Amino acid sequence: MKHTLIFLLIILILASGCASPSPRPIELPPDTAVTSPPEGTMPSTTPEIPRFSPQNGDIDFTRSDARLEKTELIIRESYPPQISLGMSGDLPTPCHQLRVAINEPDSEKRIMVDVYFVVDPKKSCIQVLKPFQEYVDLGTFPSGHYSVWVNGEQVGEFDS
């Protein structure tokens, strides 16, 4: 029993010596200046095209309005602020596809977002709801106060 305990203690000591040390955090000198990026290097205000943006082939599909259970505006603390739209609901069937059309801000700085579903009318599909939760990157915007509207209803406001 005593030898087994000593043997286990030796194994434990050897195994702990093989572990890699934890990384040390990067430390900046206290007088390091934090500045904004130069004016010409601002990120593009055009968001990436998400996989659920309107497609060329959608003209052959049947379009239906989306009933969303929840929508929320997500404002990331960055410079400039990055704005996203979170939404959840149910697709009418697993064959329906989500589409999100994001319009440029209008003269009143309203960002209108159209959310809808498309489905191939020639395709037969099981009639069961399919839950979804998606996040759409709206991008970054010049300075100002903006409001975001989804399917005609205001979701939120933000300052950029």
TIVEXLUM-34622 format. One record per residue (C-alpha): residue number from 1; residue in one letter; x, y, z. Coordinates in Angstrom, 2 decimals, decimal comma, padded with zeros to 5 digits. Layout:
! TIVEXLUM-34622
site pos = NUM code = A px = X py = Y pz = Z .
...
END
This chain:
! TIVEXLUM-34622
site pos = 1 code = M px = 000,00 py = 000,00 pz = 000,00 .
site pos = 2 code = K px = 002,81 py = 002,38 pz = 000,96 .
site pos = 3 code = H px = 004,75 py = 001,61 pz = -002,23 .
site pos = 4 code = T px = 001,64 py = 002,15 pz = -004,38 .
site pos = 5 code = L px = 001,06 py = 005,57 pz = -002,82 .
site pos = 6 code = I px = 004,68 py = 006,60 pz = -003,41 .
site pos = 7 code = F px = 004,51 py = 005,31 pz = -006,99 .
site pos = 8 code = L px = 001,32 py = 007,33 pz = -007,68 .
site pos = 9 code = L px = 002,90 py = 010,44 pz = -006,15 .
site pos = 10 code = I px = 005,96 py = 010,10 pz = -008,43 .
site pos = 11 code = I px = 003,71 py = 009,65 pz = -011,51 .
site pos = 12 code = L px = 001,74 py = 012,76 pz = -010,52 .
site pos = 13 code = I px = 004,90 py = 014,85 pz = -010,14 .
site pos = 14 code = L px = 006,27 py = 013,68 pz = -013,49 .
site pos = 15 code = A px = 002,95 py = 014,32 pz = -015,28 .
site pos = 16 code = S px = 002,67 py = 017,84 pz = -013,88 .
site pos = 17 code = G px = 006,15 py = 018,65 pz = -015,21 .
site pos = 18 code = C px = 005,00 py = 017,80 pz = -018,75 .
site pos = 19 code = A px = 002,12 py = 020,30 pz = -018,73 .
site pos = 20 code = S px = 002,66 py = 023,38 pz = -020,86 .
site pos = 21 code = P px = 002,79 py = 026,68 pz = -019,00 .
site pos = 22 code = S px = -000,26 py = 028,90 pz = -019,27 .
site pos = 23 code = P px = 000,13 py = 031,82 pz = -021,70 .
site pos = 24 code = R px = 000,94 py = 035,17 pz = -020,19 .
site pos = 25 code = P px = -001,28 py = 038,10 pz = -021,10 .
site pos = 26 code = I px = 000,22 py = 040,78 pz = -023,33 .
site pos = 27 code = E px = 001,13 py = 043,79 pz = -021,28 .
site pos = 28 code = L px = 001,45 py = 047,21 pz = -022,90 .
site pos = 29 code = P px = 003,49 py = 050,00 pz = -021,34 .
site pos = 30 code = P px = 001,28 py = 052,41 pz = -019,37 .
site pos = 31 code = D px = 001,99 py = 055,31 pz = -021,76 .
site pos = 32 code = T px = 000,79 py = 053,47 pz = -024,91 .
site pos = 33 code = A px = -001,60 py = 055,70 pz = -026,87 .
site pos = 34 code = V px = -004,87 py = 054,26 pz = -028,16 .
site pos = 35 code = T px = -006,03 py = 056,07 pz = -031,28 .
site pos = 36 code = S px = -008,79 py = 055,81 pz = -033,87 .
site pos = 37 code = P px = -007,89 py = 054,46 pz = -037,30 .
site pos = 38 code = P px = -006,96 py = 057,05 pz = -039,93 .
site pos = 39 code = E px = -009,94 py = 058,50 pz = -041,77 .
site pos = 40 code = G px = -009,21 py = 056,79 pz = -045,10 .
site pos = 41 code = T px = -008,99 py = 053,32 pz = -043,52 .
site pos = 42 code = M px = -012,53 py = 053,03 pz = -042,13 .
site pos = 43 code = P px = -014,17 py = 049,67 pz = -042,79 .
site pos = 44 code = S px = -016,69 py = 049,47 pz = -045,60 .
site pos = 45 code = T px = -020,26 py = 050,36 pz = -044,70 .
site pos = 46 code = T px = -021,49 py = 047,61 pz = -047,00 .
site pos = 47 code = P px = -022,20 py = 044,42 pz = -045,03 .
site pos = 48 code = E px = -021,21 py = 041,02 pz = -046,39 .
site pos = 49 code = I px = -023,92 py = 039,35 pz = -048,44 .
site pos = 50 code = P px = -025,45 py = 036,76 pz = -046,10 .
site pos = 51 code = R px = -026,50 py = 033,35 pz = -047,31 .
site pos = 52 code = F px = -030,17 py = 034,36 pz = -046,96 .
site pos = 53 code = S px = -030,01 py = 037,48 pz = -049,14 .
site pos = 54 code = P px = -032,37 py = 037,58 pz = -052,14 .
site pos = 55 code = Q px = -031,19 py = 035,31 pz = -054,98 .
site pos = 56 code = N px = -031,59 py = 035,58 pz = -058,76 .
site pos = 57 code = G px = -033,58 py = 032,31 pz = -058,90 .
site pos = 58 code = D px = -036,14 py = 033,57 pz = -056,35 .
site pos = 59 code = I px = -038,32 py = 034,85 pz = -059,19 .
site pos = 60 code = D px = -039,40 py = 031,23 pz = -059,83 .
site pos = 61 code = F px = -040,36 py = 030,72 pz = -056,17 .
site pos = 62 code = T px = -043,49 py = 031,62 pz = -054,24 .
site pos = 63 code = R px = -042,96 py = 034,41 pz = -051,72 .
site pos = 64 code = S px = -044,70 py = 034,60 pz = -048,33 .
site pos = 65 code = D px = -044,52 py = 037,03 pz = -045,43 .
site pos = 66 code = A px = -042,39 py = 036,09 pz = -042,45 .
site pos = 67 code = R px = -043,93 py = 036,14 pz = -039,01 .
site pos = 68 code = L px = -041,08 py = 036,67 pz = -036,60 .
site pos = 69 code = E px = -041,41 py = 035,73 pz = -032,93 .
site pos = 70 code = K px = -038,49 py = 037,85 pz = -031,78 .
site pos = 71 code = T px = -036,25 py = 040,53 pz = -033,26 .
site pos = 72 code = E px = -033,43 py = 042,34 pz = -031,50 .
site pos = 73 code = L px = -030,81 py = 044,89 pz = -032,41 .
site pos = 74 code = I px = -027,27 py = 043,96 pz = -031,41 .
site pos = 75 code = I px = -024,75 py = 046,78 pz = -031,12 .
site pos = 76 code = R px = -021,16 py = 045,58 pz = -030,77 .
site pos = 77 code = E px = -018,85 py = 047,79 pz = -028,78 .
site pos = 78 code = S px = -016,30 py = 048,50 pz = -031,46 .
site pos = 79 code = Y px = -015,09 py = 051,48 pz = -033,43 .
site pos = 80 code = P px = -017,07 py = 052,12 pz = -035,50 .
site pos = 81 code = P px = -020,01 py = 050,28 pz = -033,92 .
site pos = 82 code = Q px = -021,02 py = 047,12 pz = -035,79 .
site pos = 83 code = I px = -024,76 py = 046,58 pz = -035,94 .
site pos = 84 code = S px = -026,49 py = 043,20 pz = -036,28 .
site pos = 85 code = L px = -030,09 py = 042,09 pz = -036,31 .
site pos = 86 code = G px = -031,10 py = 038,94 pz = -034,44 .
site pos = 87 code = M px = -034,36 py = 037,26 pz = -035,36 .
site pos = 88 code = S px = -036,15 py = 034,04 pz = -034,62 .
site pos = 89 code = G px = -039,36 py = 032,39 pz = -035,68 .
site pos = 90 code = D px = -040,64 py = 029,40 pz = -037,61 .
site pos = 91 code = L px = -040,34 py = 028,54 pz = -041,28 .
site pos = 92 code = P px = -043,73 py = 027,25 pz = -042,54 .
site pos = 93 code = T px = -042,03 py = 024,05 pz = -043,80 .
site pos = 94 code = P px = -038,46 py = 022,77 pz = -043,99 .
site pos = 95 code = C px = -038,57 py = 023,58 pz = -047,75 .
site pos = 96 code = H px = -039,08 py = 027,31 pz = -047,16 .
site pos = 97 code = Q px = -035,98 py = 029,49 pz = -047,29 .
site pos = 98 code = L px = -035,42 py = 032,68 pz = -045,32 .
site pos = 99 code = R px = -034,66 py = 035,87 pz = -047,24 .
site pos = 100 code = V px = -033,51 py = 039,19 pz = -045,78 .
site pos = 101 code = A px = -033,31 py = 042,34 pz = -047,92 .
site pos = 102 code = I px = -031,45 py = 045,23 pz = -046,24 .
site pos = 103 code = N px = -031,98 py = 048,71 pz = -047,69 .
site pos = 104 code = E px = -029,60 py = 051,65 pz = -047,40 .
site pos = 105 code = P px = -030,61 py = 054,26 pz = -044,78 .
site pos = 106 code = D px = -033,18 py = 056,74 pz = -046,11 .
site pos = 107 code = S px = -033,11 py = 060,53 pz = -045,64 .
site pos = 108 code = E px = -034,48 py = 060,11 pz = -042,08 .
site pos = 109 code = K px = -031,72 py = 057,54 pz = -041,32 .
site pos = 110 code = R px = -034,18 py = 054,65 pz = -041,17 .
site pos = 111 code = I px = -032,79 py = 051,26 pz = -042,18 .
site pos = 112 code = M px = -035,63 py = 049,23 pz = -043,65 .
site pos = 113 code = V px = -035,22 py = 045,45 pz = -043,56 .
site pos = 114 code = D px = -037,60 py = 043,14 pz = -045,41 .
site pos = 115 code = V px = -037,76 py = 039,57 pz = -044,07 .
site pos = 116 code = Y px = -039,71 py = 036,94 pz = -046,00 .
site pos = 117 code = F px = -039,76 py = 033,30 pz = -047,09 .
site pos = 118 code = V px = -039,54 py = 031,71 pz = -050,53 .
site pos = 119 code = V px = -040,43 py = 028,17 pz = -051,55 .
site pos = 120 code = D px = -040,31 py = 026,21 pz = -054,79 .
site pos = 121 code = P px = -044,01 py = 025,62 pz = -055,67 .
site pos = 122 code = K px = -043,09 py = 022,45 pz = -057,62 .
site pos = 123 code = K px = -041,52 py = 020,80 pz = -054,61 .
site pos = 124 code = S px = -043,63 py = 018,74 pz = -052,19 .
site pos = 125 code = C px = -042,67 py = 019,07 pz = -048,56 .
site pos = 126 code = I px = -043,75 py = 017,80 pz = -045,18 .
site pos = 127 code = Q px = -046,09 py = 020,26 pz = -043,44 .
site pos = 128 code = V px = -044,26 py = 020,94 pz = -040,21 .
site pos = 129 code = L px = -042,85 py = 024,13 pz = -038,74 .
site pos = 130 code = K px = -039,08 py = 024,50 pz = -038,74 .
site pos = 131 code = P px = -037,71 py = 026,87 pz = -036,07 .
site pos = 132 code = F px = -034,89 py = 029,24 pz = -037,01 .
site pos = 133 code = Q px = -032,65 py = 031,77 pz = -035,30 .
site pos = 134 code = E px = -030,44 py = 033,95 pz = -037,47 .
site pos = 135 code = Y px = -028,20 py = 036,99 pz = -037,12 .
site pos = 136 code = V px = -027,76 py = 039,45 pz = -039,97 .
site pos = 137 code = D px = -024,84 py = 041,85 pz = -040,05 .
site pos = 138 code = L px = -026,16 py = 045,30 pz = -041,00 .
site pos = 139 code = G px = -022,67 py = 046,79 pz = -041,19 .
site pos = 140 code = T px = -021,24 py = 050,10 pz = -039,98 .
site pos = 141 code = F px = -022,64 py = 053,56 pz = -040,61 .
site pos = 142 code = P px = -021,44 py = 057,18 pz = -040,68 .
site pos = 143 code = S px = -022,06 py = 059,30 pz = -037,58 .
site pos = 144 code = G px = -025,70 py = 059,86 pz = -036,74 .
site pos = 145 code = H px = -028,81 py = 058,49 pz = -035,04 .
site pos = 146 code = Y px = -030,42 py = 055,57 pz = -036,89 .
site pos = 147 code = S px = -033,53 py = 053,43 pz = -036,49 .
site pos = 148 code = V px = -033,97 py = 049,87 pz = -037,76 .
site pos = 149 code = W px = -037,33 py = 048,70 pz = -039,08 .
site pos = 150 code = V px = -038,22 py = 045,07 pz = -039,89 .
site pos = 151 code = N px = -041,29 py = 044,44 pz = -042,04 .
site pos = 152 code = G px = -042,65 py = 047,89 pz = -041,18 .
site pos = 153 code = E px = -042,13 py = 047,69 pz = -037,41 .
site pos = 154 code = Q px = -039,39 py = 049,51 pz = -035,53 .
site pos = 155 code = V px = -036,93 py = 047,13 pz = -033,84 .
site pos = 156 code = G px = -034,56 py = 049,64 pz = -032,26 .
site pos = 157 code = E px = -032,34 py = 052,67 pz = -032,54 .
site pos = 158 code = F px = -028,60 py = 053,28 pz = -032,31 .
site pos = 159 code = D px = -026,03 py = 056,05 pz = -032,54 .
site pos = 160 code = S px = -022,98 py = 055,68 pz = -034,70 .
END
